[in-house]
């Protein structure tokens, strides 16, 4: 049974904050054949009451909303299957390529998260993250999760009660040979939470370098345990460049259109980041500009890639001395 082409996301109400709009749009753009379903608190409560009445009292008694969100996503995936993604996740490539023929797919958090403090709280290693999960309906992992939910209903730490500690241990409860696919951490979580909280991940060069092999980017907003969310506003990959600092007045024409800006991108046989780089160039607002892609070899595939944009201001140049 294949994983259904449905993306599930959660929010308190049907009105999602605008700061998530651009991120949510990436899922639609890169997965046009998928259904996107938003679950509200009322929807989750109804699902628990109707399909999992044995968990209703536990669900209502949770002291934090994040516990209800954790359990809610697990039950949605058990019931309907599909993909769950936090609202602070960006889709970088089509989900079909990431999921393939997997029955259940998850990735561990970055190893840097397993610091002394989190280990002291009893963190399993690896620690699987519930911010992005793909599952077919009825996968056996969810029966293990529900058993753990009942056993850990009164746990003091939310990580043990419903969060990644519980989920990781439930995955460990499965019989050997269970149909589980573990994606590399960097495929889903290319940034650490500290890189997002400090703003380092939102530097365009850092973002491009760390997302080259990623299919999803999670930005660790941490709204359920941090008073100040990550500095997330729109898409980091869409940031525009601007001139800062003082320069000689004569160096800058009074009319902005008179200033020709030439962007040079040497590729040296590398195509992985050409698409994001071109898209970033196209988002710049200066009108009088051009992009020169300089290759050290003749590359028909690269030429065809650039031709897709049909732009006269994007040109491919072969460096002098290249092997023709």
Secondary structure as GFF3:
##gff-version 3
##sequence-region A 1 324
A	DSSP	beta_strand	6	10	.	.	.	ID=ss1
A	DSSP	three_ten_helix	18	20	.	.	.	ID=ss2
A	DSSP	alpha_helix	21	30	.	.	.	ID=ss3
A	DSSP	beta_strand	35	39	.	.	.	ID=ss4
A	DSSP	alpha_helix	41	51	.	.	.	ID=ss5
A	DSSP	three_ten_helix	53	55	.	.	.	ID=ss6
A	DSSP	alpha_helix	56	61	.	.	.	ID=ss7
A	DSSP	alpha_helix	65	80	.	.	.	ID=ss8
A	DSSP	beta_strand	82	85	.	.	.	ID=ss9
A	DSSP	beta_strand	89	91	.	.	.	ID=ss10
A	DSSP	alpha_helix	95	99	.	.	.	ID=ss11
A	DSSP	beta_strand	104	107	.	.	.	ID=ss12
A	DSSP	three_ten_helix	111	113	.	.	.	ID=ss13
A	DSSP	alpha_helix	116	120	.	.	.	ID=ss14
A	DSSP	beta_strand	132	135	.	.	.	ID=ss15
A	DSSP	alpha_helix	141	151	.	.	.	ID=ss16
A	DSSP	alpha_helix	158	161	.	.	.	ID=ss17
A	DSSP	alpha_helix	164	172	.	.	.	ID=ss18
A	DSSP	beta_strand	181	183	.	.	.	ID=ss19
A	DSSP	alpha_helix	185	188	.	.	.	ID=ss20
A	DSSP	alpha_helix	193	198	.	.	.	ID=ss21
A	DSSP	three_ten_helix	200	202	.	.	.	ID=ss22
A	DSSP	alpha_helix	204	210	.	.	.	ID=ss23
A	DSSP	beta_strand	216	218	.	.	.	ID=ss24
A	DSSP	three_ten_helix	236	238	.	.	.	ID=ss25
A	DSSP	three_ten_helix	249	251	.	.	.	ID=ss26
A	DSSP	three_ten_helix	256	258	.	.	.	ID=ss27
A	DSSP	beta_strand	261	266	.	.	.	ID=ss28
A	DSSP	alpha_helix	274	282	.	.	.	ID=ss29
A	DSSP	beta_strand	289	297	.	.	.	ID=ss30
A	DSSP	alpha_helix	300	307	.	.	.	ID=ss31
A	DSSP	beta_strand	314	323	.	.	.	ID=ss32
###
